[in-house]
Amino acid sequence: MIFTDLLPGAIVGSAVAPALLLLWLVVAADSRPEPPRVVWIAAGLTALLTIPVGLVEAWLQAHIHFTTNPVLAPFEKALLLAGMPEEIFKVSIIAAVALRARDFDEPMDGVVYGTAVGLGFATVENVLYVLSAKTAWESVAIMRALLSVPFHGALGAIAGGYIARARFSGALGAHRNEHWHRFHMFASAYFVPIVMHSVFDGAMFTLGGAGPKVTETSEGGGLAVLMLVIAFGDAIGGIVFAILLAHRIARRQRAIVNTKRLPPAHWRAIWARLVLGIGLSLVAVALLIAGNSAGRIAGCVLLVIAVALSWHCARYLNDAAKQAHRVAAA
């Protein structure tokens, strides 16, 4: 009975935890971690705007006539119904943050904010997939945590990295006289994620549309293996490429000494507590809404802990800022 009461929180927690963990790892890897406010705005705005993107995809599916070729059709649908609308939407948010946020002042910021946008979208998508799994939701949560969620985060990091290279071209070693360089980087920020996303979804659509009877035959089994290799190779390749791109940007980033931010040690500790608090609050809300007596009690406890963590973070930063101000004044 107790496990049944805690089940809604477990499902939401398993869907949200991978994205929060990856976001914290990316933030902690930055030499000067970003203020939580802007990162949460980027991730939260992406999560909220997944609804209009879903409506756009539904409209496109109803009005576009796809090819009847069984090989090309899944990849065409992946490109027009998933790759293009989703990645154009995500990259546009990253570009808006890059152009409008004053805290976007270092090359690695593009990787951080891009990952936040990608994981914000992945969180909503992951919750929907796990909740819609009528059986074996644990397997769905594990598989998506290991592949789909990091892949979405990697696509966001790639787009953010290219946007950062466009904005900070001089700091990243670009030739200043090549006027097409910035346009090339912005175009790559859209093109590369769209292609990688479309290839991955096209392979998965092919596997989903083949059906169990087809895959039992020798030809169908060969097709399934090929699509699995394409999907896994594309996803893992995207993750590796994002890591290499982030490493290259971090290696060439010019350190900014004169800053009003607190030292990185303060932000890393705060980010760990903030991520934990956000995760606990989401699980608590799920338990309060869908749980029974034991679940709601557990939800209240988790919510109190999350609020306490937030209060502690605010007090810690305030005290640290006052201490830094006193040291500078002295």
Buried (B, 14 or more C-beta within 10 A) or exposed (E): EEEEBBBBBBBBBBBBBBBBBBBBEBBBBBEBBBBBEBBBBBBBBBBEBBEEBBEBBEEBEEEEEEEEEEEEBBBBBBBBBBBBBBBBBBBBBBBBBBEEBEBBBBBBBBBBBBBBBBBBBBBBBBBEBBBEBEEEBEEBBEEBBEBBBBBBBBBBBBBBBBBBBBBBBEBBEBEEEEEEBBEBBBEBBBBBBBBBBBBBBBBBBBBEEBEEEEBEEEEBEEBBEEBBEBBEEBBBBBBEBBBEBBEBBBEBBEEEEEEEBBEEEBBBBBBBBBBBBBBBBBBBBBBBEBBBEBBBBBBEEBBEBBBEBBEEBEEBBEEBBEEBEEEEEE
